[in-house]
Amino acid sequence: MIAKWIKFQVLDTERQDWTRGYDAARRYRDREDDLDVPYEHQEGAYPLGRWLSDQRRAYRAGTMNSTRAAELEELGMIWDTADAQFEENLAAARAYYREAGALAAPRHAVALDKPVGQWLTNLRRPGGLGKDPERAQRRAEQLTAIDPDWNPGQLGWTVDWQRHYVGLAALLNVGGALKDVQPGVTYRGDDIGRWVARQARDWARLNPEQQRRLGELGVRAATVRVRKAPVPAGTKTGAAKGSDAFTRGVAALRQYIQREGKTVVPREHTKVLVEAGSGTETAVRLGVWVSNQKSRRDRLDTTQLAALANLGLEWAA
Protein backbone atom coordinates (compact mmCIF):
# COMPACT_ATOMS: atom_id res chain seq x y z
CA MET A 1 0.00 0.00 0.00
CA ILE A 2 2.88 2.37 0.79
CA ALA A 3 4.54 1.59 -2.53
CA LYS A 4 1.32 2.29 -4.43
CA TRP A 5 0.82 5.55 -2.54
CA ILE A 6 4.37 6.69 -3.45
CA LYS A 7 3.82 5.70 -7.08
CA PHE A 8 0.59 7.64 -7.49
CA GLN A 9 1.39 10.61 -5.25
CA VAL A 10 5.02 11.18 -6.24
CA LEU A 11 6.01 9.37 -9.41
CA ASP A 12 2.77 9.97 -11.28
CA THR A 13 2.70 13.62 -10.19
CA GLU A 14 6.23 14.12 -11.50
CA ARG A 15 5.34 12.40 -14.77
CA GLN A 16 2.21 14.51 -15.19
CA ASP A 17 4.18 17.70 -14.58
CA TRP A 18 6.76 16.72 -17.18
CA THR A 19 3.98 15.97 -19.66
CA ARG A 20 2.40 19.39 -19.04
CA GLY A 21 5.75 21.06 -19.58
CA TYR A 22 6.44 19.11 -22.75
CA ASP A 23 2.98 19.93 -24.15
CA ALA A 24 3.51 23.63 -23.40
CA ALA A 25 6.93 23.50 -25.10
CA ARG A 26 5.43 21.80 -28.15
CA ARG A 27 2.70 24.44 -28.44
CA TYR A 28 5.30 27.22 -28.21
CA ARG A 29 7.52 25.54 -30.84
CA ASP A 30 4.59 25.02 -33.21
CA ARG A 31 3.68 28.69 -32.92
CA GLU A 32 7.15 30.30 -32.87
CA ASP A 33 9.16 27.70 -34.85
CA ASP A 34 11.78 27.45 -32.09
CA LEU A 35 12.27 26.88 -28.36
CA ASP A 36 14.10 30.15 -27.68
CA VAL A 37 11.83 30.81 -24.70
CA PRO A 38 12.49 33.74 -22.32
CA TYR A 39 12.99 32.60 -18.74
CA GLU A 40 9.95 34.52 -17.47
CA HIS A 41 7.60 33.37 -20.26
CA GLN A 42 4.37 31.61 -19.32
CA GLU A 43 2.53 29.51 -21.86
CA GLY A 44 -0.99 30.23 -20.70
CA ALA A 45 -0.70 29.76 -16.94
CA TYR A 46 2.23 27.35 -17.20
CA PRO A 47 5.76 28.71 -16.39
CA LEU A 48 7.38 27.32 -19.52
CA GLY A 49 10.60 29.34 -19.35
CA ARG A 50 11.31 28.21 -15.80
CA TRP A 51 10.41 24.60 -16.67
CA LEU A 52 12.86 24.55 -19.58
CA SER A 53 15.55 25.95 -17.31
CA ASP A 54 14.87 23.09 -14.87
CA GLN A 55 15.21 20.58 -17.74
CA ARG A 56 18.60 22.03 -18.71
CA ARG A 57 19.70 21.76 -15.09
CA ALA A 58 18.62 18.10 -14.96
CA TYR A 59 20.35 17.40 -18.28
CA ARG A 60 23.57 18.99 -17.05
CA ALA A 61 23.42 17.00 -13.80
CA GLY A 62 22.85 13.72 -15.70
CA THR A 63 19.51 13.00 -14.01
CA MET A 64 17.38 13.22 -17.16
CA ASN A 65 16.68 9.92 -18.92
CA SER A 66 17.61 9.57 -22.59
CA THR A 67 14.00 9.28 -23.77
CA ARG A 68 13.03 12.66 -22.40
CA ALA A 69 16.22 14.25 -23.69
CA ALA A 70 15.53 12.87 -27.17
CA GLU A 71 11.93 14.13 -27.11
CA LEU A 72 13.08 17.64 -26.19
CA GLU A 73 15.80 17.59 -28.83
CA GLU A 74 13.18 16.76 -31.46
CA LEU A 75 11.42 19.99 -30.46
CA GLY A 76 14.68 21.93 -30.89
CA MET A 77 15.73 22.21 -27.26
CA ILE A 78 18.61 24.64 -26.60
CA TRP A 79 20.92 22.89 -24.16
CA ASP A 80 23.61 25.58 -23.99
CA THR A 81 23.81 26.24 -20.26
CA ALA A 82 25.68 29.52 -20.70
CA ASP A 83 22.89 30.92 -22.84
CA ALA A 84 20.33 29.51 -20.42
CA GLN A 85 21.97 31.37 -17.52
CA PHE A 86 22.13 34.52 -19.60
CA GLU A 87 18.41 34.21 -20.36
CA GLU A 88 17.59 33.93 -16.66
CA ASN A 89 19.58 37.08 -15.90
CA LEU A 90 18.07 38.80 -18.94
CA ALA A 91 14.63 38.14 -17.48
CA ALA A 92 15.79 39.83 -14.27
CA ALA A 93 17.06 42.77 -16.32
CA ARG A 94 13.65 43.15 -17.97
CA ALA A 95 11.98 43.11 -14.56
CA TYR A 96 14.40 45.74 -13.26
CA TYR A 97 13.83 47.95 -16.31
CA ARG A 98 10.05 47.80 -15.85
CA GLU A 99 10.52 49.05 -12.31
CA ALA A 100 13.34 51.57 -12.73
CA GLY A 101 12.98 52.71 -16.35
CA ALA A 102 16.64 52.02 -17.15
CA LEU A 103 19.35 49.37 -16.86
CA ALA A 104 21.68 51.81 -15.06
CA ALA A 105 21.42 49.64 -11.96
CA PRO A 106 23.71 50.11 -8.96
CA ARG A 107 25.84 47.07 -8.19
CA HIS A 108 23.69 45.98 -5.27
CA ALA A 109 20.44 45.92 -7.31
CA VAL A 110 18.45 42.67 -7.29
CA ALA A 111 15.50 41.57 -9.45
CA LEU A 112 13.77 38.18 -9.53
CA ASP A 113 16.25 37.15 -6.83
CA LYS A 114 19.11 37.71 -9.30
CA PRO A 115 22.03 40.10 -8.63
CA VAL A 116 21.20 42.08 -11.77
CA GLY A 117 23.33 45.09 -10.81
CA GLN A 118 26.56 43.10 -10.53
CA TRP A 119 25.64 41.07 -13.62
CA LEU A 120 25.26 44.21 -15.75
CA THR A 121 28.51 45.60 -14.33
CA ASN A 122 30.30 42.44 -15.44
CA LEU A 123 28.79 42.61 -18.92
CA ARG A 124 30.02 46.18 -19.43
CA ARG A 125 33.62 45.17 -18.84
CA PRO A 126 35.85 44.38 -21.86
CA GLY A 127 34.90 40.88 -23.05
CA GLY A 128 32.00 40.74 -20.61
CA LEU A 129 29.57 39.57 -23.27
CA GLY A 130 31.67 36.51 -24.08
CA LYS A 131 34.60 35.61 -26.31
CA ASP A 132 32.48 34.39 -29.20
CA PRO A 133 31.80 37.47 -31.41
CA GLU A 134 28.45 36.21 -32.68
CA ARG A 135 27.20 35.40 -29.20
CA ALA A 136 28.47 38.74 -27.87
CA GLN A 137 26.67 40.58 -30.67
CA ARG A 138 23.44 38.68 -30.01
CA ARG A 139 23.60 39.42 -26.30
CA ALA A 140 24.31 43.11 -26.91
CA GLU A 141 21.27 43.29 -29.19
CA GLN A 142 19.09 41.63 -26.53
CA LEU A 143 20.19 44.18 -23.94
CA THR A 144 19.76 47.08 -26.37
CA ALA A 145 16.22 45.91 -27.06
CA ILE A 146 15.48 46.45 -23.36
CA ASP A 147 17.40 49.72 -22.93
CA PRO A 148 19.35 51.35 -25.79
CA ASP A 149 21.53 53.09 -23.17
CA TRP A 150 22.32 49.95 -21.14
CA ASN A 151 26.07 50.58 -21.56
CA PRO A 152 26.51 54.36 -21.10
CA GLY A 153 30.30 54.07 -21.09
CA GLN A 154 30.10 53.76 -24.87
CA LEU A 155 28.30 57.12 -24.94
CA GLY A 156 30.94 58.88 -22.87
CA TRP A 157 29.46 58.93 -19.38
CA THR A 158 29.06 56.75 -16.32
CA VAL A 159 26.28 54.44 -15.17
CA ASP A 160 25.80 56.75 -12.18
CA TRP A 161 25.25 59.74 -14.50
CA GLN A 162 22.76 57.76 -16.59
CA ARG A 163 20.80 56.66 -13.52
CA HIS A 164 20.49 60.23 -12.23
CA TYR A 165 19.48 61.49 -15.68
CA VAL A 166 16.72 58.88 -15.90
CA GLY A 167 15.66 59.83 -12.37
CA LEU A 168 15.35 63.48 -13.37
CA ALA A 169 13.32 62.56 -16.45
CA ALA A 170 11.03 60.40 -14.31
CA LEU A 171 10.40 63.22 -11.83
CA LEU A 172 9.53 65.63 -14.64
CA ASN A 173 7.35 63.09 -16.46
CA VAL A 174 5.02 62.80 -13.48
CA GLY A 175 4.32 66.52 -13.57
CA GLY A 176 7.21 67.90 -11.56
CA ALA A 177 8.83 71.23 -12.43
CA LEU A 178 12.58 71.60 -12.79
CA LYS A 179 12.61 74.54 -10.36
CA ASP A 180 11.24 72.22 -7.69
CA VAL A 181 14.01 69.64 -8.12
CA GLN A 182 16.24 71.11 -5.44
CA PRO A 183 18.99 69.37 -3.42
CA GLY A 184 17.30 66.82 -1.22
CA VAL A 185 14.75 65.73 -3.85
CA THR A 186 15.42 62.05 -4.48
CA TYR A 187 14.40 59.32 -6.88
CA ARG A 188 14.96 55.68 -5.91
CA GLY A 189 17.47 56.79 -3.27
CA ASP A 190 19.51 59.15 -5.47
CA ASP A 191 19.65 62.88 -4.68
CA ILE A 192 18.53 64.22 -8.07
CA GLY A 193 18.36 67.86 -6.97
CA ARG A 194 21.98 67.92 -5.88
CA TRP A 195 22.98 66.15 -9.10
CA VAL A 196 21.14 68.73 -11.27
CA ALA A 197 22.90 71.59 -9.49
CA ARG A 198 26.25 69.92 -10.14
CA GLN A 199 25.48 69.45 -13.84
CA ALA A 200 24.60 73.11 -14.21
CA ARG A 201 27.75 74.16 -12.39
CA ASP A 202 30.02 71.81 -14.37
CA TRP A 203 28.24 72.33 -17.69
CA ALA A 204 31.45 72.95 -19.63
CA ARG A 205 32.78 69.54 -18.61
CA LEU A 206 29.81 67.67 -20.11
CA ASN A 207 30.03 66.29 -23.62
CA PRO A 208 27.67 67.64 -26.32
CA GLU A 209 25.26 64.70 -26.06
CA GLN A 210 24.95 65.11 -22.29
CA GLN A 211 24.31 68.82 -22.76
CA ARG A 212 21.68 68.06 -25.42
CA ARG A 213 19.83 65.57 -23.24
CA LEU A 214 19.86 67.83 -20.21
CA GLY A 215 18.84 70.78 -22.36
CA GLU A 216 15.74 68.90 -23.48
CA LEU A 217 14.79 68.60 -19.80
CA GLY A 218 15.34 72.33 -19.28
CA VAL A 219 18.72 72.20 -17.53
CA ARG A 220 21.11 75.02 -18.46
CA ALA A 221 24.60 76.08 -17.48
CA ALA A 222 24.75 77.91 -14.17
CA THR A 223 25.14 81.68 -14.43
CA VAL A 224 28.48 82.90 -13.07
CA ARG A 225 28.00 85.91 -10.83
CA VAL A 226 30.73 88.52 -10.98
CA ARG A 227 31.37 90.49 -7.81
CA LYS A 228 31.40 94.18 -8.65
CA ALA A 229 32.11 95.66 -5.22
CA PRO A 230 35.48 97.46 -5.17
CA VAL A 231 38.24 96.02 -3.03
CA PRO A 232 40.59 98.43 -1.22
CA ALA A 233 44.14 98.36 -2.54
CA GLY A 234 46.50 96.17 -0.59
CA THR A 235 43.62 94.20 1.00
CA LYS A 236 43.04 90.54 0.28
CA THR A 237 39.51 89.22 0.46
CA GLY A 238 38.65 85.86 2.01
CA ALA A 239 38.23 84.43 -1.49
CA ALA A 240 41.65 85.71 -2.53
CA LYS A 241 43.22 84.24 0.59
CA GLY A 242 41.46 80.98 -0.14
CA SER A 243 42.72 81.10 -3.70
CA ASP A 244 46.29 81.61 -2.50
CA ALA A 245 45.94 78.68 -0.10
CA PHE A 246 44.58 76.51 -2.89
CA THR A 247 47.46 77.49 -5.18
CA ARG A 248 49.98 76.59 -2.48
CA GLY A 249 48.23 73.28 -1.89
CA VAL A 250 48.34 72.39 -5.58
CA ALA A 251 52.01 73.30 -5.79
CA ALA A 252 52.81 71.22 -2.69
CA LEU A 253 50.84 68.28 -4.04
CA ARG A 254 52.65 68.51 -7.38
CA GLN A 255 56.04 68.41 -5.64
CA TYR A 256 54.89 65.49 -3.48
CA ILE A 257 53.73 63.48 -6.51
CA GLN A 258 56.95 64.19 -8.39
CA ARG A 259 59.00 62.92 -5.45
CA GLU A 260 56.82 60.00 -4.25
CA GLY A 261 55.28 58.92 -7.58
CA LYS A 262 51.79 58.53 -6.07
CA THR A 263 48.71 60.65 -5.37
CA VAL A 264 47.70 59.10 -2.04
CA VAL A 265 48.84 61.41 0.75
CA PRO A 266 48.75 60.26 4.40
CA ARG A 267 46.51 62.56 6.40
CA GLU A 268 49.26 63.40 8.87
CA HIS A 269 51.79 64.28 6.13
CA THR A 270 53.19 67.83 6.06
CA LYS A 271 54.95 69.15 2.96
CA VAL A 272 57.54 71.91 3.04
CA LEU A 273 56.82 73.91 -0.10
CA VAL A 274 59.73 75.69 -1.71
CA GLU A 275 58.40 78.51 -3.88
CA ALA A 276 60.21 78.97 -7.18
CA GLY A 277 62.19 82.17 -7.58
CA SER A 278 62.05 83.44 -4.01
CA GLY A 279 63.12 80.19 -2.40
CA THR A 280 60.63 80.86 0.40
CA GLU A 281 59.70 77.77 2.40
CA THR A 282 56.12 77.25 3.58
CA ALA A 283 54.85 74.33 5.66
CA VAL A 284 51.68 72.90 4.11
CA ARG A 285 49.65 70.29 5.98
CA LEU A 286 49.23 68.45 2.68
CA GLY A 287 47.36 65.37 3.92
CA VAL A 288 44.72 67.48 5.67
CA TRP A 289 44.51 69.86 2.69
CA VAL A 290 43.84 67.04 0.19
CA SER A 291 41.22 65.54 2.51
CA ASN A 292 39.51 68.94 2.84
CA GLN A 293 39.41 69.46 -0.94
CA LYS A 294 37.78 66.06 -1.41
CA SER A 295 35.13 66.71 1.25
CA ARG A 296 34.23 70.09 -0.26
CA ARG A 297 34.40 68.95 -3.88
CA ASP A 298 30.95 70.35 -4.65
CA ARG A 299 32.14 73.84 -3.70
CA LEU A 300 35.26 73.85 -5.90
CA ASP A 301 34.99 75.63 -9.22
CA THR A 302 35.75 73.96 -12.53
CA THR A 303 39.26 75.45 -12.72
CA GLN A 304 40.16 74.08 -9.30
CA LEU A 305 38.70 70.66 -10.08
CA ALA A 306 40.61 70.58 -13.37
CA ALA A 307 43.86 71.41 -11.58
CA LEU A 308 43.35 68.52 -9.18
CA ALA A 309 42.23 66.14 -11.92
CA ASN A 310 45.35 66.98 -13.94
CA LEU A 311 47.44 65.79 -11.00
CA GLY A 312 45.70 62.43 -11.12
CA LEU A 313 43.07 62.73 -8.38
CA GLU A 314 40.25 60.55 -9.73
CA TRP A 315 37.56 62.00 -7.42
CA ALA A 316 38.10 65.40 -9.05
CA ALA A 317 37.63 64.12 -12.61
C-alpha positions in Angstrom: 0.0 0.0 0.0 2.9 2.4 0.8 4.5 1.6 -2.5 1.3 2.3 -4.4 0.8 5.6 -2.5 4.4 6.7 -3.4 3.8 5.7 -7.1 0.6 7.6 -7.5 1.4 10.6 -5.3 5.0 11.2 -6.2 6.0 9.4 -9.4 2.8 10.0 -11.3 2.7 13.6 -10.2 6.2 14.1 -11.5 5.3 12.4 -14.8 2.2 14.5 -15.2 4.2 17.7 -14.6 6.8 16.7 -17.2 4.0 16.0 -19.7 2.4 19.4 -19.0 5.7 21.1 -19.6 6.4 19.1 -22.8 3.0 19.9 -24.2 3.5 23.6 -23.4 6.9 23.5 -25.1 5.4 21.8 -28.2 2.7 24.4 -28.4 5.3 27.2 -28.2 7.5 25.5 -30.8 4.6 25.0 -33.2 3.7 28.7 -32.9 7.2 30.3 -32.9 9.2 27.7 -34.8 11.8 27.4 -32.1 12.3 26.9 -28.4 14.1 30.1 -27.7 11.8 30.8 -24.7 12.5 33.7 -22.3 13.0 32.6 -18.7 9.9 34.5 -17.5 7.6 33.4 -20.3 4.4 31.6 -19.3 2.5 29.5 -21.9 -1.0 30.2 -20.7 -0.7 29.8 -16.9 2.2 27.4 -17.2 5.8 28.7 -16.4 7.4 27.3 -19.5 10.6 29.3 -19.4 11.3 28.2 -15.8 10.4 24.6 -16.7 12.9 24.5 -19.6 15.5 26.0 -17.3 14.9 23.1 -14.9 15.2 20.6 -17.7 18.6 22.0 -18.7 19.7 21.8 -15.1 18.6 18.1 -15.0 20.3 17.4 -18.3 23.6 19.0 -17.1 23.4 17.0 -13.8 22.9 13.7 -15.7 19.5 13.0 -14.0 17.4 13.2 -17.2 16.7 9.9 -18.9 17.6 9.6 -22.6 14.0 9.3 -23.8 13.0 12.7 -22.4 16.2 14.2 -23.7 15.5 12.9 -27.2 11.9 14.1 -27.1 13.1 17.6 -26.2 15.8 17.6 -28.8 13.2 16.8 -31.5 11.4 20.0 -30.5 14.7 21.9 -30.9 15.7 22.2 -27.3 18.6 24.6 -26.6 20.9 22.9 -24.2 23.6 25.6 -24.0 23.8 26.2 -20.3 25.7 29.5 -20.7 22.9 30.9 -22.8 20.3 29.5 -20.4 22.0 31.4 -17.5 22.1 34.5 -19.6 18.4 34.2 -20.4 17.6 33.9 -16.7 19.6 37.1 -15.9 18.1 38.8 -18.9 14.6 38.1 -17.5 15.8 39.8 -14.3 17.1 42.8 -16.3 13.6 43.1 -18.0 12.0 43.1 -14.6 14.4 45.7 -13.3 13.8 48.0 -16.3 10.0 47.8 -15.8 10.5 49.1 -12.3 13.3 51.6 -12.7 13.0 52.7 -16.4 16.6 52.0 -17.2 19.4 49.4 -16.9 21.7 51.8 -15.1 21.4 49.6 -12.0 23.7 50.1 -9.0 25.8 47.1 -8.2 23.7 46.0 -5.3 20.4 45.9 -7.3 18.4 42.7 -7.3 15.5 41.6 -9.5 13.8 38.2 -9.5 16.3 37.1 -6.8 19.1 37.7 -9.3 22.0 40.1 -8.6 21.2 42.1 -11.8 23.3 45.1 -10.8 26.6 43.1 -10.5 25.6 41.1 -13.6 25.3 44.2 -15.7 28.5 45.6 -14.3 30.3 42.4 -15.4 28.8 42.6 -18.9 30.0 46.2 -19.4 33.6 45.2 -18.8 35.8 44.4 -21.9 34.9 40.9 -23.1 32.0 40.7 -20.6 29.6 39.6 -23.3 31.7 36.5 -24.1 34.6 35.6 -26.3 32.5 34.4 -29.2 31.8 37.5 -31.4 28.4 36.2 -32.7 27.2 35.4 -29.2 28.5 38.7 -27.9 26.7 40.6 -30.7 23.4 38.7 -30.0 23.6 39.4 -26.3 24.3 43.1 -26.9 21.3 43.3 -29.2 19.1 41.6 -26.5 20.2 44.2 -23.9 19.8 47.1 -26.4 16.2 45.9 -27.1 15.5 46.5 -23.4 17.4 49.7 -22.9 19.4 51.4 -25.8 21.5 53.1 -23.2 22.3 49.9 -21.1 26.1 50.6 -21.6 26.5 54.4 -21.1 30.3 54.1 -21.1 30.1 53.8 -24.9 28.3 57.1 -24.9 30.9 58.9 -22.9 29.5 58.9 -19.4 29.1 56.7 -16.3 26.3 54.4 -15.2 25.8 56.8 -12.2 25.2 59.7 -14.5 22.8 57.8 -16.6 20.8 56.7 -13.5 20.5 60.2 -12.2 19.5 61.5 -15.7 16.7 58.9 -15.9 15.7 59.8 -12.4 15.3 63.5 -13.4 13.3 62.6 -16.5 11.0 60.4 -14.3 10.4 63.2 -11.8 9.5 65.6 -14.6 7.4 63.1 -16.5 5.0 62.8 -13.5 4.3 66.5 -13.6 7.2 67.9 -11.6 8.8 71.2 -12.4 12.6 71.6 -12.8 12.6 74.5 -10.4 11.2 72.2 -7.7 14.0 69.6 -8.1 16.2 71.1 -5.4 19.0 69.4 -3.4 17.3 66.8 -1.2 14.7 65.7 -3.8 15.4 62.1 -4.5 14.4 59.3 -6.9 15.0 55.7 -5.9 17.5 56.8 -3.3 19.5 59.1 -5.5 19.6 62.9 -4.7 18.5 64.2 -8.1 18.4 67.9 -7.0 22.0 67.9 -5.9 23.0 66.2 -9.1 21.1 68.7 -11.3 22.9 71.6 -9.5 26.3 69.9 -10.1 25.5 69.5 -13.8 24.6 73.1 -14.2 27.7 74.2 -12.4 30.0 71.8 -14.4 28.2 72.3 -17.7 31.5 72.9 -19.6 32.8 69.5 -18.6 29.8 67.7 -20.1 30.0 66.3 -23.6 27.7 67.6 -26.3 25.3 64.7 -26.1 25.0 65.1 -22.3 24.3 68.8 -22.8 21.7 68.1 -25.4 19.8 65.6 -23.2 19.9 67.8 -20.2 18.8 70.8 -22.4 15.7 68.9 -23.5 14.8 68.6 -19.8 15.3 72.3 -19.3 18.7 72.2 -17.5 21.1 75.0 -18.5 24.6 76.1 -17.5 24.7 77.9 -14.2 25.1 81.7 -14.4 28.5 82.9 -13.1 28.0 85.9 -10.8 30.7 88.5 -11.0 31.4 90.5 -7.8 31.4 94.2 -8.7 32.1 95.7 -5.2 35.5 97.5 -5.2 38.2 96.0 -3.0 40.6 98.4 -1.2 44.1 98.4 -2.5 46.5 96.2 -0.6 43.6 94.2 1.0 43.0 90.5 0.3 39.5 89.2 0.5 38.7 85.9 2.0 38.2 84.4 -1.5 41.7 85.7 -2.5 43.2 84.2 0.6 41.5 81.0 -0.1 42.7 81.1 -3.7 46.3 81.6 -2.5 45.9 78.7 -0.1 44.6 76.5 -2.9 47.5 77.5 -5.2 50.0 76.6 -2.5 48.2 73.3 -1.9 48.3 72.4 -5.6 52.0 73.3 -5.8 52.8 71.2 -2.7 50.8 68.3 -4.0 52.7 68.5 -7.4 56.0 68.4 -5.6 54.9 65.5 -3.5 53.7 63.5 -6.5 56.9 64.2 -8.4 59.0 62.9 -5.4 56.8 60.0 -4.2 55.3 58.9 -7.6 51.8 58.5 -6.1 48.7 60.6 -5.4 47.7 59.1 -2.0 48.8 61.4 0.7 48.7 60.3 4.4 46.5 62.6 6.4 49.3 63.4 8.9 51.8 64.3 6.1 53.2 67.8 6.1 55.0 69.2 3.0 57.5 71.9 3.0 56.8 73.9 -0.1 59.7 75.7 -1.7 58.4 78.5 -3.9 60.2 79.0 -7.2 62.2 82.2 -7.6 62.0 83.4 -4.0 63.1 80.2 -2.4 60.6 80.9 0.4 59.7 77.8 2.4 56.1 77.2 3.6 54.9 74.3 5.7 51.7 72.9 4.1 49.7 70.3 6.0 49.2 68.5 2.7 47.4 65.4 3.9 44.7 67.5 5.7 44.5 69.9 2.7 43.8 67.0 0.2 41.2 65.5 2.5 39.5 68.9 2.8 39.4 69.5 -0.9 37.8 66.1 -1.4 35.1 66.7 1.2 34.2 70.1 -0.3 34.4 68.9 -3.9 30.9 70.3 -4.7 32.1 73.8 -3.7 35.3 73.9 -5.9 35.0 75.6 -9.2 35.7 74.0 -12.5 39.3 75.4 -12.7 40.2 74.1 -9.3 38.7 70.7 -10.1 40.6 70.6 -13.4 43.9 71.4 -11.6 43.3 68.5 -9.2 42.2 66.1 -11.9 45.3 67.0 -13.9 47.4 65.8 -11.0 45.7 62.4 -11.1 43.1 62.7 -8.4 40.2 60.5 -9.7 37.6 62.0 -7.4 38.1 65.4 -9.1 37.6 64.1 -12.6 
